[in-house]
Amino acid sequence: MPSAARGSVMCNANIQTMHRTVVPVLLALLFRSLAVQADEIDVPELGVHLAGMPSAATKPQVSEATQYPAGYSALVRLGTAELNIFREEEPIPSGSDVAEPAYRATLDRRYHGNVESKTLGAPTSVGGHNAWTVVDARGGSGDSTRYTCLTYVIVDRHLYRLAVTADGSPARPPEFDALVKALSGVSFEPVQRASPHG
């Protein structure tokens, strides 16, 4: 009997020792895999660099808008969430400021979105530039909720509109949070486009 008791103590001691050794190693591997799962994406047509994008995000689909407002857009998908970046081609009028409610009201009319930025949102910063961000959640189709994070930023007299959207039920999709978090890694570079003749 005493030997059986001693054996069980030894077994428990070994398990505790194994937990102390294995758990830190497993945690280190988990954090290492999370750290590696971020990609950098360049969108030269818009002059945008995205650092820290989730590795499961799709390659940006770039398209040109020829109707007003003319410009270029890039669409990135991550599960049920989408990041849409639009850069207006025409320079904005001198003195335009996303912090001004009157200017944001013109943007609300121009983009006909469900999110109003004139009276909602707060000043933020994107890539070292002053920005205005609105986060919104409202009823979508059925029982789902439409989540939106909308940011306006002016870079070199060009307006950028960055919108993350996702539908979720009953909770906000983690992909939405991942793309919103990735916006903190946005930086701006000179626009580079292939020559239409070459």
CORUR-V60016 format. One record per residue. N is the residue number from 1. BURIAL is # if it has 9 or more other ideal C-beta (glycine too) atoms within 8 Angstrom, else .. D_FIRST is the distance of its C-alpha to the first C-alpha in Angstrom with 1 decimal. Layout:
n=(N/N)
burial=(BURIAL/BURIAL)
d_first=(D_FIRST/D_FIRST)
This chain:
n=(1/2/3/4/5/6/7/8/9/10/11/12/13/14/15/16/17/18/19/20/21/22/23/24/25/26/27/28/29/30/31/32/33/34/35/36/37/38/39/40/41/42/43/44/45/46/47/48/49/50/51/52/53/54/55/56/57/58/59/60/61/62/63/64/65/66/67/68/69/70/71/72/73/74/75/76/77/78/79/80/81/82/83/84/85/86/87/88/89/90/91/92/93/94/95/96/97/98/99/100/101/102/103/104/105/106/107/108/109/110/111/112/113/114/115/116/117/118/119/120/121/122/123/124/125/126/127/128/129/130/131/132/133/134/135/136/137/138/139/140/141/142/143/144/145/146/147/148/149/150/151/152/153/154/155/156/157/158/159/160/161/162/163/164/165/166/167/168/169/170/171/172/173/174/175/176/177/178/179/180/181/182/183/184/185/186/187/188/189/190/191/192/193/194/195/196/197/198)
burial=(././././././././././././././././././././././././././././././././././././#/#/./#/#/./#/#/#/#/#/#/#/#/#/#/#/#/././#/././#/./#/././#/./././#/#/#/#/#/#/#/#/#/#/././#/#/#/#/#/#/#/#/./././#/./././#/./#/././././#/#/#/./#/#/././././././#/./#/#/././#/././././#/#/./#/#/#/#/#/#/#/#/./././././././#/#/#/#/#/#/#/#/#/#/#/#/././#/#/#/#/#/#/#/#/#/#/#/./././#/#/./#/#/#/#/#/#/./#/#/./#/#/#/#/#/./#/././././././.)
d_first=(0.0/3.8/5.4/5.2/6.4/8.6/9.8/10.9/12.6/14.3/15.4/16.9/18.5/20.1/21.4/22.9/24.4/25.9/27.4/29.0/30.5/31.5/32.9/35.7/36.6/36.9/38.9/41.2/41.8/42.6/45.0/46.6/47.2/48.7/50.9/52.2/53.1/56.3/59.6/63.1/66.0/69.7/72.3/75.5/77.8/76.8/76.1/72.5/69.3/65.9/63.0/59.5/60.1/57.0/56.8/56.9/60.3/63.2/66.0/68.8/71.6/74.8/77.9/81.3/82.7/86.5/87.2/87.3/85.4/85.5/82.5/79.4/76.0/72.6/70.0/66.3/63.7/60.0/58.4/60.2/61.8/65.0/66.6/70.4/72.4/76.1/78.7/82.2/84.8/87.6/87.3/86.9/89.8/89.7/88.1/85.7/82.5/79.4/78.9/82.1/81.7/85.1/84.2/80.8/82.9/84.9/81.7/80.4/83.7/83.7/80.2/80.2/76.5/74.6/73.4/75.9/75.9/79.0/77.2/73.6/71.4/71.2/72.3/69.9/70.2/69.8/70.2/71.8/74.4/74.9/73.7/73.4/70.3/69.8/66.4/66.9/64.9/66.8/66.5/67.0/67.3/65.2/62.2/61.9/62.9/65.1/63.8/66.4/66.5/70.1/71.4/75.0/75.8/79.0/79.0/82.4/84.3/82.4/80.3/76.8/75.0/71.2/69.6/66.0/65.5/62.9/62.3/58.9/57.4/55.6/54.8/56.7/55.9/53.9/56.6/59.2/57.3/56.9/60.6/61.6/59.3/61.0/64.4/63.4/63.8/67.3/70.0/73.7/75.7/79.2/79.8/80.2/81.6/82.9/86.7/88.0/90.2/87.7)
